[in-house]
């Protein structure tokens, strides 16, 4: 039996993980990454009318004439949220910041209105680690697996229209968000910002006059932190950030600007000793 032909559109970690699962099971005709690639997508779809269009995290407006080429099933969009919640550019990150403990994906038919197309399938994954890269990978793998298992019958399915009730929208992140403000936020909120802002805009905090990107951290309850330095030095990470709720973030790994990543103890052995001289 021949593999289904697929034209794939997408960029970034969600797209990469989706394509990794799809690739062994489909004949990939083309991977569109930029706006200029859309002309090639149209050309290939006309030459291969049975080809499916699959999109994950493309971030580029697709015009009606191209959408029409993929009727009746449309371009199949893997969106990492339980639509209509978290439409827009940062669904996983926004869910992390909101304190969600479960994470979802939706397979929908792409329409011109942002993430508002009718839905073929949705699933929620439970008990995922609070790690952005792992969440991306699990949602992409689960969504792509469903597509692999259902492409042969997708054209006989009728997607369910999305309700507008309960729709929420996410923003595109910018660099202004990178600076952490623990004096204004609780420790759980700061930890979620650190997790959500990995890769971009990169969570930053200043230690000993040196701006650092925080790569890994964990919560420490205030009752655990005792002012005796000998006890603090026995903790997993001796580099602490005190937050507005008087609890702490323990920094495990960080990257001083212009330097390589390092663990907290190495940072203190270098920059901490220099600052105390």
VEXKE-939667 format. One line per 10 residues: number of its first residue (from 1); their letters; for each residue y, z, x of N, C-alpha, C. Coordinates in pm, 1 decimal. Each point is the difference from the previous one (the first is absolute). Layout:
<recs>
NUM	A	Y:Z:X:Y:Z:X:Y:Z:X; ... .
</recs>
This chain:
<recs>
1	XXXXXXXXXX	-120.2:0.0:85.9:120.2:0.0:-85.9:124.3:0.0:88.8; 95.8:-87.2:-28.5:119.9:-10.9:81.7:93.3:117.2:-27.6; 77.6:34.0:99.9:96.4:108.8:-13.6:122.7:-48.1:-76.2; 64.0:88.8:-76.5:123.6:-39.4:-69.2:111.8:-27.3:100.1; 80.3:-101.2:-26.1:114.1:-31.1:85.3:117.4:90.5:-36.4; 66.8:48.4:103.0:110.4:94.2:-21.6:119.3:-38.2:86.6; 117.6:3.6:-61.5:127.3:-6.0:72.6:57.8:140.2:-6.5; 21.8:59.1:115.3:41.0:140.0:6.2:146.6:10.8:39.2; 71.3:91.5:-65.0:141.2:23.8:30.2:19.6:148.8:26.7; 56.1:33.7:116.5:24.3:141.4:25.2:33.9:32.8:143.1 .
11	XXXXXXXXXX	60.5:116.7:17.7:39.7:50.9:130.5:-21.7:151.1:4.6; -21.4:52.1:119.3:-3.2:143.9:18.3:-136.9:61.2:-19.2; -7.2:134.2:2.6:-129.5:68.9:0.5:-83.1:-22.2:-125.3; 64.4:-6.8:-116.8:-76.7:-23.7:-122.7:-61.9:-139.2:2.9; 78.3:-98.7:41.5:-50.1:-137.1:8.2:-111.8:-10.9:102.5; 18.5:61.4:115.7:-101.8:-8.3:106.0:-132.8:59.1:-45.5; 5.6:117.4:-62.9:-123.6:64.6:-44.7:-64.5:-76.3:-115.2; 82.7:-57.5:-87.6:-53.3:-81.1:-110.4:-72.5:-122.1:53.9; 63.5:-69.4:91.7:-58.9:-122.5:54.5:-125.9:29.4:80.8; -2.7:113.1:66.5:-119.6:36.5:77.2:-122.3:11.8:-90.2 .
21	XXXXXXXXXX	19.7:53.7:-120.2:-111.3:11.4:-95.0:-32.1:-133.6:-65.3; 103.1:-78.5:-30.7:-21.1:-128.6:-67.7:-66.9:-103.9:89.7; 43.1:-6.5:125.1:-32.2:-113.3:87.8:-147.4:-37.2:7.6; -91.8:95.2:11.9:-141.4:-40.0:11.2:-57.5:-62.5:-126.6; 70.1:14.6:-112.7:-56.8:-40.4:-128.7:68.7:-121.6:-61.6; 103.6:-50.9:65.2:74.2:-113.6:-55.7:21.3:-105.3:107.8; 36.1:-118.3:-43.3:45.7:-102.7:93.1:152.7:5.5:1.0; 55.5:54.0:106.1:144.6:17.8:8.2:64.9:-132.6:38.6; 77.5:-56.9:-91.9:67.0:-127.0:26.0:128.9:17.8:78.3; 66.9:113.3:-24.1:131.3:18.4:63.9:44.5:143.0:-21.7 .
31	XXXXXXXXXX	72.1:54.0:98.8:61.6:132.1:-12.1:151.6:-17.6:8.5; 67.7:14.8:-111.7:146.0:-12.8:-5.5:64.8:133.0:36.8; 95.4:-5.6:94.1:67.7:121.3:46.6:151.4:-4.7:-19.3; 58.3:-118.0:-5.3:144.6:-14.9:-5.0:41.0:-84.9:-120.4; 129.4:-0.8:-34.5:45.5:-87.2:-109.3:-27.0:-147.1:26.9; 8.4:-40.8:125.7:-25.1:-140.6:33.5:-144.1:-42.0:-27.5; -89.9:96.7:-7.6:-140.9:-30.6:-23.9:-29.5:-39.8:-144.3; 94.5:24.3:-90.9:-27.4:-25.6:-141.4:-17.3:-148.9:-30.0; 65.9:-84.8:76.6:-20.1:-144.3:-18.9:-143.5:-38.0:32.7; -56.1:60.1:103.2:-140.0:-25.4:37.8:-94.6:53.8:-106.6 .
41	XXXXXXXXXX	35.5:115.3:-58.4:-81.8:55.6:-108.3:-9.0:-98.8:-116.1; 114.2:-55.9:-40.4:1.7:-96.3:-110.9:-80.5:-124.3:34.0; 15.9:-48.2:122.1:-73.0:-119.4:43.3:-150.8:22.7:-5.6; -43.4:113.7:49.0:-143.4:29.0:2.7:-56.0:21.3:-140.3; 77.4:64.1:-86.1:-47.6:22.7:-135.8:-17.7:-132.9:-73.6; 87.8:-95.5:23.5:-15.4:-131.4:-63.5:-123.9:-72.0:52.6; -29.7:17.4:128.7:-118.5:-63.4:58.8:-129.0:72.6:-37.7; 11.6:130.7:-26.5:-116.7:82.3:-33.0:28.9:74.6:-130.7; -7.6:-68.8:-112.5:41.2:61.2:-127.2:-83.0:121.5:-39.4; -122.4:13.5:54.1:-83.6:114.9:-34.5:31.1:122.4:85.6 .
51	XXXXXXXXXX	86.8:-15.1:98.0:29.2:110.9:91.4:72.7:112.6:-73.0; -36.6:121.6:36.5:67.1:118.4:-53.2:118.1:36.9:90.1; 103.9:54.3:-60.5:110.3:58.7:74.6:-11.3:150.8:-6.5; -3.5:65.2:115.6:-6.9:145.6:6.5:116.1:49.3:84.8; 70.4:98.4:-50.8:119.5:50.4:67.0:-10.2:151.2:16.8; 41.9:47.5:117.4:10.6:143.9:25.2:119.4:24.2:91.5; 102.6:64.2:-51.2:115.9:40.2:80.5:67.2:-119.1:67.5; 41.3:-96.1:-80.2:65.1:-119.9:54.5:150.9:17.9:10.4; 61.7:61.6:-101.6:142.4:31.1:5.4:92.8:-118.7:-8.3; -46.4:-111.0:-54.8:80.5:-122.7:-7.4:-7.1:-54.1:-142.7 .
61	XXXXXXXXXX	114.3:-37.8:-55.5:4.6:-52.3:-136.4:-75.7:-132.4:-8.4; -85.6:-11.2:-98.0:-75.5:-123.9:-22.5:51.5:-62.6:-129.6; 40.6:-123.3:8.7:62.6:-67.8:-113.4:-103.3:-44.4:-103.8; 53.6:-28.1:-119.1:-85.1:-31.6:-114.3:-87.0:-123.1:24.1; 52.6:-103.0:67.1:-79.8:-121.0:16.8:-125.2:25.8:83.2; 8.8:92.3:97.3:-118.3:34.5:78.7:-94.0:89.7:-79.0; 54.8:94.5:-74.5:-84.5:84.2:-84.8:-79.5:-85.8:-98.8; 64.7:-101.1:-55.3:-66.0:-85.7:-99.0:-119.8:-74.1:57.3; 3.8:-30.4:130.1:-112.9:-70.9:61.5:-129.1:81.3:-5.7; 13.1:132.3:-7.9:-118.2:87.0:4.2:-46.5:45.5:-138.2 .
71	XXXXXXXXXX	57.0:-60.1:-104.3:-48.6:31.9:-134.5:-143.3:-52.4:-16.1; -84.2:65.9:-83.7:36.1:104.9:-96.3:-5.5:142.7:54.6; -76.2:23.1:108.4:-16.3:137.7:46.1:121.4:52.5:75.3; 81.6:-93.6:53.3:118.1:38.8:75.9:-32.3:41.5:142.1; 103.1:29.7:76.2:-19.7:60.4:131.9:-35.8:146.0:-22.0; -109.7:43.2:60.4:-51.9:134.5:-20.5:65.1:94.6:100.9; 75.0:95.3:-51.1:77.9:90.7:83.8:-68.2:136.1:6.8; -35.0:42.7:121.5:-52.3:134.5:20.8:120.0:91.1:29.5; 33.8:84.4:-96.5:115.5:89.6:14.6:-49.7:143.9:9.1; 43.6:76.7:101.8:-56.5:133.1:21.7:65.1:110.5:-83.0 .
81	XXXXXXXXXX	-12.5:-11.6:-131.5:41.2:108.6:-89.1:-66.9:-20.7:-135.3; 9.0:102.7:-83.1:-50.7:-9.0:-135.9:114.5:-50.8:-87.8; 17.3:-131.5:0.1:110.0:-60.6:-75.3:-6.2:37.6:-147.7; 117.4:21.7:-62.7:135.0:-39.3:43.4:71.4:102.0:90.1; -68.5:101.6:46.1:62.2:97.1:89.6:11.2:-57.4:141.1; 109.1:29.8:65.3:24.3:-39.9:138.6:-0.6:-152.6:19.7; 74.3:-69.6:-82.7:26.7:-140.3:29.1:94.3:-7.8:120.5; -5.1:-109.9:71.4:97.0:-18.8:107.0:-58.5:5.8:139.1; 87.9:25.4:98.2:-30.8:-24.7:141.0:-75.7:111.1:70.2; 2.7:122.6:-52.9:-59.0:111.6:75.3:-86.9:90.1:-88.0 .
91	XXXXXXXXXX	-100.5:-55.4:-66.9:-77.8:81.1:-94.6:-80.0:112.5:64.9; -68.3:-27.7:110.9:-80.2:104.5:63.6:91.1:108.5:56.6; 103.4:-41.4:68.9:92.1:96.8:59.2:66.7:86.1:-107.2; 37.9:-62.9:-111.6:65.0:74.4:-108.0:-95.9:98.4:-64.6; -126.2:-38.5:-10.9:-101.0:91.7:-54.4:-20.2:119.4:92.9; -1.1:-24.5:129.5:-12.2:109.4:97.6:118.9:94.5:-12.7; 121.0:-55.4:-4.9:120.5:82.6:-9.5:4.5:79.6:-130.5; -57.1:-56.4:-106.1:1.1:67.2:-130.1:-101.0:113.4:-8.7; -85.8:11.9:100.2:-99.9:105.4:-0.9:-129.9:-37.9:-67.3; -21.0:-128.5:-25.4:-125.1:-43.6:-63.3:-119.9:35.0:87.6 .
101	XXXXXXXXXX	-109.9:31.8:-63.8:-124.0:27.7:71.9:-104.8:-108.1:-23.8; 20.3:-82.2:-101.7:-87.0:-114.3:-26.2:80.5:-128.1:20.9; -68.4:-106.0:43.1:67.4:-126.4:29.6:-76.7:-113.8:-65.4; 72.9:-99.3:-48.2:-58.9:-102.9:-85.4:37.5:-139.2:46.6; -73.0:-97.7:-52.8:38.2:-139.9:17.6:-17.1:-72.2:-133.1; 70.9:-110.5:-13.4:-10.7:-86.3:-117.7:-17.8:-143.9:46.3; -85.6:-74.3:-69.5:-10.3:-144.8:19.1:67.9:-64.2:-120.3; 109.1:-72.2:25.4:75.2:-56.9:-111.4:29.4:-146.9:25.1; 39.4:-65.5:-104.9:45.2:-138.5:8.0:147.1:0.6:36.2; 34.6:-68.2:107.7:137.8:-1.4:46.8:90.1:-73.6:-98.6 .
111	XXXXXXXXXX	114.4:62.0:-31.2:102.6:-63.0:-83.2:132.9:13.2:73.9; 103.0:-60.6:-52.0:128.6:0.2:70.4:67.6:136.1:-4.2; -24.9:82.1:-100.0:57.0:133.6:-5.4:-78.9:91.8:91.7; 68.1:84.6:74.3:-63.5:80.4:104.4:-115.2:86.7:-51.8; -120.0:-33.1:45.9:-120.6:80.3:-24.9:-22.7:29.3:-147.9; 37.2:-94.3:-84.3:-7.3:23.1:-144.8:-108.2:-83.8:-67.7; -82.5:-70.1:77.1:-98.9:-89.1:-58.7:-114.5:72.4:-67.9; -73.9:-71.4:-83.4:-115.6:60.0:-68.3:-109.5:37.6:99.1; -78.3:100.0:-36.5:-92.3:64.8:93.6:-144.3:-39.7:-28.6; -69.4:-38.8:105.6:-143.4:-28.4:-8.0:-84.3:125.4:22.4 .
121	XXXXXXXXXX	45.7:85.0:88.6:-83.6:115.2:37.4:86.5:105.2:68.1; -34.4:127.5:-21.7:64.1:110.7:69.2:-104.6:104.7:37.3; 27.9:68.8:108.7:-90.7:107.0:43.3:81.0:105.5:75.0; -38.5:125.3:-19.0:61.6:111.5:70.8:-101.5:61.3:94.8; 41.8:22.5:124.0:-85.7:61.4:101.4:42.7:145.3:19.1; -97.6:87.1:6.4:26.2:143.0:10.1:-38.8:52.9:138.0; 59.9:113.2:35.0:-37.8:74.3:121.4:17.3:-80.4:128.8; 100.7:-86.5:3.3:29.8:-70.1:125.0:79.4:92.7:91.9; -20.5:-9.9:131.1:83.4:77.4:92.7:145.3:-41.0:-14.3; 90.2:96.1:20.8:142.7:-31.1:-9.4:44.6:-63.9:131.0 .
131	XXXXXXXXXX	-41.3:-125.8:14.9:26.7:-79.6:119.8:29.1:-141.1:-48.0; 121.4:-48.7:28.0:42.4:-127.8:-58.3:-91.8:-114.9:37.8; -39.8:-8.1:125.7:-84.6:-111.6:42.4:-135.3:3.0:-69.4; -53.7:120.0:-22.1:-129.4:11.8:-68.8:14.4:-37.2:-147.1; 109.2:42.3:-62.4:23.0:-34.1:-140.9:11.9:-151.4:-16.0; 78.4:-63.5:86.4:11.3:-146.0:-2.7:-137.9:-64.8:10.1; -77.9:44.6:96.9:-130.0:-62.0:25.6:-94.3:15.3:-118.5; -4.9:119.3:-57.4:-93.4:24.1:-110.4:38.6:-78.9:-124.9; 129.6:-2.9:-31.4:42.6:-74.1:-118.8:-22.8:-150.3:17.2; 32.8:-51.2:117.5:-19.7:-142.8:25.0:-147.3:-36.7:-5.1 .
141	XXXXXXXXXX	-83.9:81.7:60.4:-143.7:-28.3:2.5:-59.1:3.9:-140.2; 38.7:100.7:-77.5:-51.6:10.6:-136.9:46.7:-117.4:-86.1; 128.0:-35.1:10.3:52.0:-111.3:-79.3:-61.2:-133.1:40.1; -12.7:-23.5:130.0:-58.5:-125.4:47.2:-148.1:-9.4:-36.7; -69.1:112.4:3.1:-141.8:1.8:-39.6:-14.2:-39.1:-146.5; 89.0:53.7:-85.2:-5.2:-38.9:-141.4:24.3:-150.7:-14.9; 94.5:-54.7:72.6:27.6:-143.5:-7.8:-120.4:-81.9:42.7; -61.3:39.0:109.7:-119.1:-71.8:47.4:-108.0:-1.6:-108.5; -16.1:111.8:-66.4:-106.9:13.5:-100.1:33.5:-69.2:-132.1; 127.7:-36.1:-20.6:39.7:-51.2:-131.6:69.3:-135.8:1.7 .
151	XXXXXXXXXX	18.3:-60.4:117.2:67.2:-130.3:3.6:-74.3:-105.1:-81.2; -132.2:7.3:-1.0:-76.5:-103.3:-69.9:18.8:3.5:-151.4; 50.9:111.1:-52.3:21.0:8.6:-145.3:143.2:31.0:-38.5; 93.0:0.6:97.0:137.5:40.1:-28.2:66.2:-94.1:-100.5; -38.8:-128.4:2.3:64.4:-96.1:-90.6:-45.2:14.6:-144.5; -101.6:81.0:-22.1:-43.1:28.5:-136.9:55.6:132.9:-50.2; 68.8:72.4:85.7:56.3:129.4:-38.1:138.7:-18.0:-60.7; 35.5:90.4:-87.7:134.7:3.1:-56.8:68.4:126.6:49.0; 101.6:-11.6:85.3:65.9:120.4:50.4:76.8:72.3:-109.4; 14.4:130.6:16.9:67.7:84.2:-98.6:148.9:9.3:31.7 .
161	XXXXXXXXXX	87.6:-29.8:-96.5:144.2:9.0:26.8:39.1:141.1:44.1; 91.9:5.7:93.7:51.1:128.7:46.4:98.3:56.9:-100.1; -6.3:130.1:-26.2:106.4:61.9:-80.8:124.9:20.8:84.2; 114.9:-10.0:-60.4:123.4:34.3:69.0:26.2:149.6:-5.9; -57.2:65.0:-99.7:12.5:145.1:-9.2:-66.4:64.6:120.9; 70.3:87.4:64.4:-55.0:69.2:116.4:16.6:-74.4:130.9; 64.9:-118.2:-3.6:19.3:-75.5:123.8:98.6:72.6:91.4; -36.1:8.9:127.7:90.3:55.4:100.9:9.9:-99.2:115.1; 110.1:10.2:74.2:27.1:-97.7:104.9:25.1:71.0:132.8; -48.5:-60.1:107.0:17.3:56.6:133.1:103.1:-81.0:78.0 .
171	XXXXXXXXXX	55.3:64.2:100.9:102.0:-63.7:82.0:-58.7:-52.1:130.5; 69.7:-93.0:59.1:-31.9:-43.9:134.5:61.8:98.8:97.9; -79.9:50.3:93.8:50.9:99.2:94.0:95.2:-63.5:100.4; 91.8:80.5:51.3:86.5:-45.5:109.0:9.2:110.0:105.5; 62.1:-30.9:112.4:2.6:90.6:114.7:77.3:128.4:-26.4; 83.5:0.6:-103.2:76.7:121.1:-30.6:-89.2:116.6:-40.7; -123.3:-29.1:-38.4:-92.2:104.5:-43.7:-72.8:68.1:115.5; 10.3:-53.7:119.1:-86.5:46.3:108.7:30.4:142.2:45.3; 126.9:42.4:-5.2:36.0:133.4:49.4:-45.5:106.8:-99.5; -83.1:92.3:46.7:-49.3:108.0:-84.6:105.4:109.5:-12.9 .
181	XXXXXXXXXX	3.3:64.0:-119.0:94.2:108.6:-24.8:-76.0:121.0:-54.7; -68.6:71.6:88.2:-80.9:113.5:-47.2:82.0:112.2:-60.2; 128.3:5.3:32.3:85.7:103.1:-58.9:22.7:-24.1:-149.5; -32.0:-118.2:-48.4:20.2:-34.9:-141.2:-130.1:-13.3:-78.6; -113.9:1.9:69.4:-127.4:-28.1:-66.6:-104.8:103.9:36.1; -97.2:15.3:-87.8:-111.8:90.2:27.6:-92.9:-61.9:103.8; -85.6:82.7:56.4:-95.3:-50.0:99.7:-93.9:-105.8:-57.5; -55.3:18.7:-121.7:-84.1:-107.8:-55.8:76.8:-130.4:-18.0; 127.8:7.5:-38.7:80.4:-121.5:-16.3:22.2:-68.8:134.5; 29.2:77.3:103.7:21.2:-58.6:132.0:-129.0:-62.5:52.3 .
191	XXXXXXXXXX	-112.4:65.7:-23.2:-126.8:-57.3:45.7:-26.9:-133.6:-68.5; 28.2:-7.9:-128.7:-22.5:-125.7:-71.4:95.7:-109.2:47.5; 121.9:38.1:37.1:90.9:-98.7:58.2:-54.4:-50.6:133.6; -51.6:89.7:80.2:-57.5:-40.3:128.8:-113.9:-98.7:-21.0; -83.7:25.5:-98.3:-113.9:-88.4:-27.6:47.3:-132.8:-58.9; 91.3:6.2:-97.1:44.8:-122.4:-68.6:79.9:-91.3:91.3; 73.6:57.2:94.3:89.1:-80.1:83.9:-64.8:-50.2:128.8; -129.4:25.9:18.7:-68.2:-57.0:115.5:12.0:-152.3:-3.6; 8.1:-62.9:112.4:20.4:-144.2:22.4:143.7:-42.9:-33.3; 51.1:43.0:-115.3:140.5:-27.0:-33.9:42.4:91.1:-113.8 .
201	XXXXXXXXXX	119.2:60.2:10.2:102.5:-13.1:104.6:-20.6:89.9:121.4; -113.1:68.8:6.5:-38.4:89.6:109.7:76.8:132.3:-7.9; -72.1:109.7:-28.3:65.7:130.9:-17.9:47.7:56.9:133.2; 127.2:39.6:5.7:58.6:43.6:126.7:58.8:140.1:-12.2; -8.9:72.4:111.7:57.6:133.7:8.8:36.3:25.8:145.4; 101.3:82.7:20.1:48.2:24.3:136.1:-52.9:133.1:53.7; -64.5:-4.8:115.3:-44.0:119.4:71.5:64.3:0.2:138.8; 61.0:112.3:35.4:60.7:15.0:132.9:95.1:-115.6:32.4; 73.4:-45.5:-102.3:95.9:-106.9:20.2:-61.1:-138.5:11.3; -130.5:-11.7:-25.0:-69.3:-128.5:11.2:-51.1:-42.5:-137.0 .
211	XXXXXXXXXX	46.5:-115.3:-48.6:-49.4:-51.6:-127.8:-143.0:-49.9:16.4; -86.8:45.4:-89.9:-142.5:-32.5:8.1:-50.5:-54.0:-132.6; -93.7:-93.4:5.9:-74.8:-44.3:-117.5:-119.8:92.6:-15.2; -14.9:59.4:-116.6:-114.2:88.1:-24.7:-115.9:-84.2:-50.5; -110.2:3.4:72.8:-115.2:-84.0:-31.7:-106.6:74.1:-80.6; -19.8:127.7:30.7:-99.3:80.1:-72.9:52.2:142.8:-11.1; -27.5:62.5:-114.4:46.0:136.4:-21.8:-86.1:63.9:-108.7; 14.1:131.6:-13.9:-69.7:69.2:-108.4:80.8:121.1:-44.0; -33.6:53.3:-116.3:69.0:115.4:-55.7:-46.7:128.9:65.3; 93.0:92.4:16.7:-33.1:135.2:44.0:75.1:96.2:-90.4 .
221	XXXXXXXXXX	-72.5:88.5:-67.2:62.8:98.3:-86.6:80.6:99.0:83.2; 111.0:46.6:-55.9:88.7:89.3:75.5:-69.4:128.3:42.9; -100.1:43.8:-75.6:-69.3:123.7:37.6:-84.6:-17.9:125.2; -28.0:-126.2:35.1:-79.1:-27.9:119.6:85.3:5.7:126.2; 128.6:-28.5:-16.1:89.2:-7.8:115.1:60.7:137.5:25.7; -37.4:60.8:107.2:50.2:131.4:37.9:89.4:-17.4:121.7; 101.5:77.2:10.0:100.1:-21.5:104.6:-49.2:34.0:140.7; -116.7:57.4:12.3:-56.3:28.0:131.3:-38.4:-131.9:67.1; 66.6:-41.3:109.6:-28.0:-128.9:65.0:-145.2:-17.1:40.4; -66.9:108.1:36.5:-139.7:-12.5:43.1:-89.4:-43.4:-115.1 .
231	XXXXXXXXXX	37.2:37.4:-121.7:-78.4:-42.1:-117.3:33.5:-144.2:-35.8; 127.3:-35.1:4.7:38.9:-137.7:-30.7:-68.9:-97.3:94.3; -14.1:37.8:125.7:-61.3:-89.7:98.0:-148.4:-22.5:-24.1; -62.0:83.4:-84.1:-142.3:-20.2:-30.0:-20.3:-93.1:-118.9; 107.7:-37.7:-68.0:-12.0:-89.3:-115.6:-37.5:-140.9:44.9; -51.4:-79.4:-97.0:-40.5:-137.1:31.0:115.6:-77.3:60.9; 118.7:17.1:-56.0:120.0:-62.7:55.8:109.5:104.7:13.1; 54.8:18.5:118.6:107.5:97.7:17.3:138.6:-55.1:-32.7; 9.0:-126.2:-44.0:128.6:-63.3:-28.9:22.3:3.2:-150.2; 95.9:81.1:-44.6:17.4:27.5:-142.1:135.2:-48.2:-52.5 .
241	XXXXXXXXXX	0.1:-38.8:-127.7:123.8:-30.2:-71.3:5.9:93.5:-120.8; 103.8:83.0:-6.5:16.6:89.4:-114.2:68.1:-73.8:-113.7; -53.5:13.3:-120.2:49.9:-75.3:-116.2:71.8:92.1:-97.7; 56.9:-59.5:-104.6:84.6:74.2:-93.8:-75.5:109.8:-73.1; -130.8:-14.8:-18.1:-79.8:102.7:-68.0:-49.4:107.4:95.4; 47.3:-4.4:125.9:-34.6:95.4:105.4:-142.7:-15.3:49.7; -64.7:-105.6:-41.7:-128.0:-36.8:58.6:24.5:-101.6:110.7; -105.9:-36.8:70.5:16.5:-77.5:121.6:-84.5:-126.6:-0.4; 50.5:-99.9:71.4:-78.1:-117.3:36.5:-36.3:14.4:146.9; -128.0:-7.8:29.1:-45.6:0.0:138.7:-17.9:-145.1:43.8 .
251	XXXXXXXXXX	68.8:-39.2:103.9:-6.5:-137.4:50.4:-116.9:-10.7:96.9; -90.0:-91.7:-26.7:-118.2:-18.8:84.5:20.4:-109.3:104.4; 64.6:-108.6:-43.6:20.8:-113.3:89.9:136.7:-60.7:-28.7; 71.6:-38.9:104.7:133.5:-55.8:-17.0:30.0:-98.5:112.7; 106.6:-75.0:-20.5:38.8:-101.4:97.7:149.5:9.4:25.6; 40.0:55.4:114.5:142.3:-1.9:34.5:48.8:-144.2:11.0; 124.2:-23.6:-42.1:52.1:-136.8:3.8:-7.0:-57.0:141.1; -56.2:-119.6:9.9:-13.5:-67.2:128.6:-119.2:43.8:81.2; -83.5:91.0:-55.4:-115.6:51.1:72.9:-128.6:-27.3:-78.1; -111.9:31.0:63.1:-129.8:-17.6:-64.7:-31.1:120.6:-89.4 .
261	XXXXXXXXXX	-89.5:-17.8:-98.5:-41.7:114.6:-81.9:-65.6:108.2:84.8; 17.1:124.3:-43.1:-59.7:113.1:71.2:-27.4:112.1:-98.0; -88.2:92.3:37.9:-24.2:114.9:-86.4:111.2:102.5:20.0; 4.7:97.6:-91.0:110.8:96.2:0.3:3.7:83.2:127.1; -115.4:40.6:49.6:-1.7:83.8:119.7:51.6:-76.4:121.6; -35.8:-127.9:10.7:50.9:-80.7:111.2:150.6:-15.6:-9.7; 48.8:-19.0:-123.0:144.7:-12.2:-19.4:71.5:128.3:43.7; -52.4:115.4:-41.3:61.5:126.1:37.2:-7.2:25.5:150.3; -111.9:-39.0:60.0:-13.6:19.0:144.8:104.0:-80.7:77.4; 39.4:-114.4:-56.5:100.4:-83.1:65.7:140.3:30.4:-46.5 .
271	XXXXXXX	30.2:-32.3:-124.7:135.8:11.6:-51.7:40.2:144.5:-24.8; -95.5:82.9:-43.3:32.5:138.8:-26.4:38.5:74.9:125.2; -74.5:-20.2:107.9:31.5:66.7:125.9:132.4:-49.6:56.4; 25.2:-130.2:-12.4:126.6:-55.1:47.7:118.0:60.5:-74.5; -15.6:17.5:-131.2:109.0:54.5:-81.5:28.0:145.4:33.7; -101.5:73.3:45.1:18.4:142.0:28.7:57.7:26.9:136.7; 6.6:-102.9:86.3:52.6:20.0:133.9:152.0:18.7:-0.8 .
</recs>
